Amino acid sequence: MKKLLVLAFALVLPMLVFAAAQDTMKQDPGMQGAQTPSEKTSTKTTTSVTGKISDDGKSLTDDAGKSWTVSNPEALKGHEGHEVTVKGQTDPAKNEIHVTSVKMKKEKS
């Protein structure tokens, strides 16, 4: 009788653990295919870039000659062809900037 009880427990315990794991996945669907912390980490940084906006307003060439693609060109509307300082999130890997503010560069007197 004791062996039968141990055998039943040995068979039922793994099924209970498996059922509990399945239930946890149903409660938190966000965990399915979850990203690792390194994948969640963004390479974007908030910074200022000073340079000239292209005539179409879709790119910015900084003072060092690096060209940045503007992800939200509507933020630069009215500043096409001007020297400006923009603040925003840059993604150096893509040479892309999401502009949050624009300030006209002061002219030298």
C-alpha positions in Angstrom: 0.0 0.0 0.0 2.8 2.4 0.8 4.5 1.7 -2.5 1.3 2.4 -4.4 0.9 5.8 -2.5 4.5 6.8 -3.4 4.0 5.8 -7.0 0.7 7.8 -7.3 2.4 10.8 -5.7 5.4 10.5 -8.1 3.0 10.5 -11.1 0.7 13.2 -9.9 3.3 15.7 -8.7 4.9 16.4 -12.2 1.4 16.9 -13.7 0.5 19.4 -11.0 3.8 21.3 -11.6 3.2 21.3 -15.4 -0.5 22.5 -14.9 0.6 25.3 -12.6 3.2 26.4 -15.2 0.6 26.4 -17.9 -1.7 28.5 -15.7 1.0 31.0 -15.1 1.6 31.5 -18.8 -2.2 32.2 -19.3 -2.2 34.8 -16.6 0.8 36.7 -17.9 0.8 36.6 -21.7 3.5 39.2 -21.8 6.0 36.7 -20.6 5.6 34.6 -23.8 8.4 35.5 -26.1 9.7 38.0 -23.6 12.8 39.9 -24.5 16.0 39.6 -22.5 17.0 42.8 -20.6 19.7 43.5 -23.1 17.2 43.5 -25.9 14.9 45.9 -24.1 17.8 48.3 -23.5 17.6 51.1 -26.0 20.7 52.5 -27.6 19.1 55.9 -27.9 20.4 58.7 -25.8 19.1 62.3 -25.3 21.5 64.9 -26.5 21.9 68.2 -28.3 23.1 68.4 -31.9 24.1 71.7 -33.6 24.1 71.9 -37.4 22.3 72.8 -40.6 18.9 71.4 -41.5 18.6 70.2 -45.1 16.3 72.0 -47.5 13.7 69.2 -47.3 13.9 69.2 -43.5 14.4 65.4 -43.4 18.1 65.4 -42.3 20.5 67.4 -40.2 24.3 67.8 -40.8 26.1 68.5 -37.6 29.1 70.8 -37.2 31.4 67.7 -37.5 30.0 66.8 -40.8 27.9 63.8 -39.6 24.5 63.5 -41.3 21.5 62.6 -39.1 18.2 61.4 -40.4 15.3 63.1 -38.6 12.6 60.6 -37.6 10.0 63.3 -37.1 10.7 66.0 -39.8 7.5 67.8 -38.9 9.3 69.1 -35.8 11.7 71.0 -38.0 9.0 72.6 -40.2 9.9 76.3 -40.9 13.6 75.8 -40.1 14.7 74.2 -43.4 18.1 75.4 -44.5 18.9 77.1 -41.2 21.6 76.6 -38.6 20.0 75.2 -35.4 20.6 73.4 -32.2 18.2 70.5 -31.7 17.6 68.4 -28.6 16.3 64.9 -28.9 17.0 61.2 -28.8 19.8 60.0 -31.0 20.4 56.5 -32.2 24.1 56.5 -33.4 23.8 53.1 -34.9 21.2 54.3 -37.3 22.4 57.9 -37.5 18.9 58.9 -36.6 17.5 61.6 -34.3 14.0 62.1 -32.9 13.8 65.9 -32.3 12.1 67.2 -29.1 13.1 70.9 -29.4 14.6 73.3 -31.9 16.5 76.5 -31.3 17.9 78.8 -33.9 21.6 79.2 -33.7 22.7 82.7 -32.7 24.4 84.7 -35.5 27.8 86.2 -34.8 27.9 90.0 -34.7 
